[in-house]
């Protein structure tokens, strides 16, 4: 796996964006709309790149309109594809994705609650 791998980029992207989302959540402040837009576009671009790269590596043809199906149903298509192409090893890939996806969000919350100055807003404040 090289530094140009979509898998590496996906995990770096998830760590950075979900840490930030966790911090915003812990502060009780909404994420900026531009962040949400860029997150959505970037996430689907990286997932699409990863899928295209994996299909190419395994000599599986790219289905017509795969991008549209990926956009609509990626949580269902990706596990199906992983199990079809990897068998039970897909569980390891899915588990790693879920741990990074949720773990960095929780880490962002914990870091904010531990490191933010007391006068900053927090989800723990009852005054909101």
N, C-alpha and C positions, 0 to 999 in steps of 0.2 A: 504494500500500500504506500504509494508515494504522496508527497505533499500536494500533488495535483489531483488526487483522488476525490471524487464527489463524496465519498464516505467521510473522509477527514473534514472536508468543508462542512458537511451536514452537522457533524458533532461540534465543531467549533462554533458554527452558527447557532446551534441550539444552546450551547453553554452561555454564549454572550447574550443572546436575546432573552433567554429565560431567567438568567440572573437579573437582568434589567427589569423584566416583568415582575419578578418576585419583589424587588426593591420597591417598585411603584405600588404594587398591591399592599405591601406592608405599610407604606406611607399613607395609604388611603387616597392616593391621587390617581386619576385615570391616565392611562398611557396616551401620549400624543397621537392624534389621528394619522399623522405622517408615518409614525413608527408602525402602527397597525397595518397601514397600506404596504409599506416596504417589507414588513415581516411576511405578509401573505404572499406577495409577489415573489420574494426571495425564497421562501420556503418551498413553494411549488416549483420554482425554477430548479432548485437544488434537488428536490425529490425526482423531478423529471430527468435531470441530468444523470442522477444515480441510476434510475430505472433504465434509461437508454444505454448507459455504459454497461450495466449488468446484462441486459438483453444481448448486446453486441458481444460481450465476453463469452456468453453461453450459446451463441449462434441461434437465438430465438428471434423470430421475425417481429418487428415493431408493428402492432396492429393499427389499422387506420383509425384515427381519432383517439388514440391512447391518451393524449393530453387532456382531452375533454373528460374522459372517464376518470382519469387520475384526479382532476380537479373536483369532480363531483363525489367520488367515492374512494379516495385514497386510503382511508382507514380500513376499508374492506379489500380493495384490490391489492395493496402491498402485502398484507399477511398471506393472502391466497397465492400471490406470485412467489413469495418467499418459501412457502411450504411446497409448492409445485417444483421449484428449482433447487431447493436445499433439503427437503425432507424435514426430519425432526431437528436438524441443526438450525432451522428457522427460529425455533424457540429462543435460542441464545441471542440471535440478532434482534428479535422483537424485545426480549428482556433488556438488552443493552440500550435500545432506543427508549423504552419506557423509563428506565432508571435515569438516563440523561435528561429526558424530556421533563419528568416530574421532579427529579432530584435537584436540578439546578434552580428550578422555580422555588422550591422549599429552601434551598441554600440562600437564595437572594433575600427571602423573607427573614431568615434567621440572622443573616449578616446585617441587614438594616436594623432589626430590633436590637441587636447587640452593639452596633457601632454608631448609630445615629445619635446626635446630641439630644438630650432630654426635651428641649423645646421644639424639636421638629415634629411634624404630624406623624401619627402612628395609628394602626388599626386597633391598638390597645386603648386608645383614648376614648373615654366615655362621653366627652363633651361634644362629639360630632353628631 
